[in-house]
Amino acid sequence: MPSPLEICMKESSKDKSGVDDIDSIHVLVVDDEPIICDLLQVILGNMQVSVDVAENGVEAQKRILSGSYQLVITDINMPEMDGITLLRWLHQRNPDIDIVVMTGYTLTDEMLKIVGDTAMACFVKPLEPVKIQAAIQCCRERIRLRDHI
């Protein structure tokens, strides 16, 4: 059975422009590695996406409480608060926010279950821009569907 991201990737391949008519998407990138944050800011900026950055889960919580995000892209292994704890908190607080998880490590079975229950996708570092772009397209499509309900 294809994941939600795979379905959206198939649908988004029909639109080769890379830019959608929904330009109000706001993304929070959560990672303690500045190079990853910089890379994602470039990729997302090229897609005309508004991006904020947090270097750990505690900072991400503060930003989420004071901002309006449609997508959170988070690392798993971070100081102060890891990505799994952030996922649980975010999913309980606002299940409408799409979540993409990224990691450079192997996930345990427990982590895989939590990620599978809460996130729309999980990417292994190094990141592939095409997968990030597909996640943005999928998020845009989900927003469009929610707006029509």
C-alpha positions as a Markdown table, in Angstrom:
| # | Residue | x | y | z |
|---|---|---|---|---|
| 1 | Met | 0.0 | 0.0 | 0.0 |
| 2 | Pro | 1.5 | 3.4 | -1.0 |
| 3 | Ser | 2.2 | 6.0 | 1.7 |
| 4 | Pro | 0.4 | 9.4 | 1.6 |
| 5 | Leu | 3.7 | 10.9 | 0.3 |
| 6 | Glu | 4.0 | 8.4 | -2.5 |
| 7 | Ile | 0.4 | 9.1 | -3.6 |
| 8 | Cys | 1.1 | 12.8 | -3.5 |
| 9 | Met | 4.4 | 12.4 | -5.4 |
| 10 | Lys | 2.6 | 10.6 | -8.2 |
| 11 | Glu | 0.0 | 13.4 | -8.3 |
| 12 | Ser | 2.5 | 16.2 | -8.1 |
| 13 | Ser | 4.5 | 14.7 | -11.0 |
| 14 | Lys | 1.7 | 15.9 | -13.2 |
| 15 | Asp | 2.6 | 19.5 | -12.4 |
| 16 | Lys | 6.1 | 20.2 | -13.5 |
| 17 | Ser | 6.2 | 23.8 | -12.4 |
| 18 | Gly | 7.2 | 23.1 | -8.8 |
| 19 | Val | 5.2 | 26.1 | -7.6 |
| 20 | Asp | 1.5 | 25.8 | -6.7 |
| 21 | Asp | -1.2 | 28.3 | -6.3 |
| 22 | Ile | -1.2 | 27.9 | -2.6 |
| 23 | Asp | 1.7 | 30.1 | -1.6 |
| 24 | Ser | 0.8 | 30.6 | 2.1 |
| 25 | Ile | 2.4 | 27.5 | 3.3 |
| 26 | His | 4.6 | 28.1 | 6.4 |
| 27 | Val | 7.2 | 25.5 | 7.4 |
| 28 | Leu | 9.1 | 25.0 | 10.6 |
| 29 | Val | 12.5 | 23.2 | 10.2 |
| 30 | Val | 13.8 | 21.6 | 13.5 |
| 31 | Asp | 17.4 | 20.4 | 13.5 |
| 32 | Asp | 20.5 | 21.0 | 15.6 |
| 33 | Glu | 22.7 | 20.9 | 12.5 |
| 34 | Pro | 23.0 | 24.4 | 10.9 |
| 35 | Ile | 24.0 | 22.9 | 7.5 |
| 36 | Ile | 20.8 | 20.9 | 7.3 |
| 37 | Cys | 18.7 | 24.0 | 8.3 |
| 38 | Asp | 20.5 | 26.0 | 5.6 |
| 39 | Leu | 20.0 | 23.3 | 3.0 |
| 40 | Leu | 16.3 | 23.1 | 3.7 |
| 41 | Gln | 15.9 | 26.9 | 3.7 |
| 42 | Val | 17.4 | 27.0 | 0.2 |
| 43 | Ile | 15.2 | 24.1 | -1.1 |
| 44 | Leu | 12.1 | 25.5 | 0.4 |
| 45 | Gly | 12.9 | 29.1 | -0.5 |
| 46 | Asn | 13.1 | 28.0 | -4.1 |
| 47 | Met | 9.6 | 26.7 | -3.8 |
| 48 | Gln | 8.3 | 30.0 | -2.4 |
| 49 | Val | 7.7 | 28.6 | 1.0 |
| 50 | Ser | 8.0 | 30.6 | 4.2 |
| 51 | Val | 10.5 | 28.9 | 6.5 |
| 52 | Asp | 11.4 | 29.3 | 10.2 |
| 53 | Val | 14.1 | 27.3 | 12.0 |
| 54 | Ala | 14.4 | 25.9 | 15.5 |
| 55 | Glu | 17.5 | 24.1 | 16.7 |
| 56 | Asn | 15.7 | 21.7 | 19.1 |
| 57 | Gly | 12.3 | 20.5 | 20.2 |
| 58 | Val | 12.0 | 23.1 | 23.1 |
| 59 | Glu | 12.6 | 26.0 | 20.7 |
| 60 | Ala | 10.2 | 24.3 | 18.2 |
| 61 | Gln | 7.4 | 24.2 | 20.8 |
| 62 | Lys | 7.8 | 27.9 | 21.5 |
| 63 | Arg | 7.6 | 28.7 | 17.8 |
| 64 | Ile | 4.6 | 26.4 | 17.2 |
| 65 | Leu | 2.7 | 28.0 | 20.2 |
| 66 | Ser | 3.3 | 31.5 | 18.8 |
| 67 | Gly | 3.1 | 30.8 | 15.0 |
| 68 | Ser | 1.0 | 29.2 | 12.4 |
| 69 | Tyr | 2.6 | 26.3 | 10.6 |
| 70 | Gln | 1.2 | 23.9 | 8.0 |
| 71 | Leu | 4.3 | 21.6 | 8.0 |
| 72 | Val | 7.0 | 20.7 | 10.5 |
| 73 | Ile | 10.2 | 19.0 | 9.3 |
| 74 | Thr | 12.1 | 17.6 | 12.3 |
| 75 | Asp | 15.2 | 15.7 | 13.0 |
| 76 | Ile | 14.9 | 12.8 | 15.6 |
| 77 | Asn | 18.2 | 13.1 | 17.5 |
| 78 | Met | 18.6 | 16.6 | 19.1 |
| 79 | Pro | 19.6 | 18.0 | 22.4 |
| 80 | Glu | 17.1 | 19.3 | 25.0 |
| 81 | Met | 14.1 | 17.6 | 23.4 |
| 82 | Asp | 14.3 | 14.9 | 20.8 |
| 83 | Gly | 12.1 | 14.7 | 17.7 |
| 84 | Ile | 10.0 | 11.8 | 19.0 |
| 85 | Thr | 8.9 | 13.8 | 22.0 |
| 86 | Leu | 8.2 | 16.7 | 19.7 |
| 87 | Leu | 6.1 | 14.4 | 17.4 |
| 88 | Arg | 4.0 | 13.2 | 20.3 |
| 89 | Trp | 3.4 | 16.7 | 21.6 |
| 90 | Leu | 2.6 | 18.1 | 18.2 |
| 91 | His | 0.3 | 15.3 | 17.2 |
| 92 | Gln | -1.7 | 15.7 | 20.4 |
| 93 | Arg | -1.7 | 19.5 | 20.2 |
| 94 | Asn | -2.5 | 19.9 | 16.5 |
| 95 | Pro | -3.0 | 16.8 | 14.4 |
| 96 | Asp | -3.7 | 19.0 | 11.3 |
| 97 | Ile | 0.0 | 20.1 | 11.1 |
| 98 | Asp | 1.8 | 17.8 | 8.6 |
| 99 | Ile | 5.0 | 16.3 | 9.9 |
| 100 | Val | 8.1 | 15.1 | 8.1 |
| 101 | Val | 10.8 | 13.3 | 10.0 |
| 102 | Met | 14.4 | 13.1 | 9.0 |
| 103 | Thr | 17.2 | 11.2 | 10.6 |
| 104 | Gly | 20.8 | 10.0 | 10.1 |
| 105 | Tyr | 20.3 | 7.1 | 12.4 |
| 106 | Thr | 18.5 | 3.7 | 12.3 |
| 107 | Leu | 15.1 | 3.9 | 14.0 |
| 108 | Thr | 14.0 | 1.4 | 16.6 |
| 109 | Asp | 10.7 | -0.4 | 16.2 |
| 110 | Glu | 9.1 | 1.8 | 18.8 |
| 111 | Met | 10.3 | 4.9 | 16.9 |
| 112 | Leu | 9.1 | 3.5 | 13.6 |
| 113 | Lys | 5.6 | 3.0 | 15.1 |
| 114 | Ile | 5.5 | 6.5 | 16.5 |
| 115 | Val | 6.7 | 8.0 | 13.2 |
| 116 | Gly | 4.3 | 5.9 | 11.2 |
| 117 | Asp | 1.4 | 7.0 | 13.4 |
| 118 | Thr | 2.2 | 10.7 | 13.4 |
| 119 | Ala | 4.3 | 11.7 | 10.4 |
| 120 | Met | 3.4 | 11.8 | 6.7 |
| 121 | Ala | 7.0 | 10.8 | 5.7 |
| 122 | Cys | 10.4 | 9.8 | 7.1 |
| 123 | Phe | 13.6 | 10.6 | 5.2 |
| 124 | Val | 17.1 | 9.4 | 5.8 |
| 125 | Lys | 19.9 | 11.9 | 5.7 |
| 126 | Pro | 21.5 | 13.0 | 3.4 |
| 127 | Leu | 18.3 | 14.7 | 2.2 |
| 128 | Glu | 17.2 | 14.4 | -1.4 |
| 129 | Pro | 15.7 | 17.7 | -2.6 |
| 130 | Val | 13.1 | 15.9 | -4.8 |
| 131 | Lys | 11.7 | 14.2 | -1.7 |
| 132 | Ile | 11.4 | 17.4 | 0.2 |
| 133 | Gln | 9.7 | 19.0 | -2.8 |
| 134 | Ala | 7.3 | 16.1 | -3.0 |
| 135 | Ala | 6.5 | 16.5 | 0.7 |
| 136 | Ile | 5.7 | 20.2 | 0.1 |
| 137 | Gln | 3.4 | 19.3 | -2.8 |
| 138 | Cys | 1.7 | 16.7 | -0.6 |
| 139 | Cys | 1.2 | 19.2 | 2.2 |
| 140 | Arg | -0.2 | 21.7 | -0.3 |
| 141 | Glu | -2.6 | 19.1 | -1.6 |
| 142 | Arg | -3.7 | 18.2 | 1.9 |
| 143 | Ile | -4.4 | 21.9 | 2.7 |
| 144 | Arg | -6.4 | 22.2 | -0.4 |
| 145 | Leu | -8.5 | 19.1 | 0.5 |
| 146 | Arg | -9.0 | 20.4 | 4.1 |
| 147 | Asp | -10.1 | 23.8 | 2.8 |
| 148 | His | -12.8 | 22.1 | 0.6 |
| 149 | Ile | -14.3 | 20.2 | 3.5 |
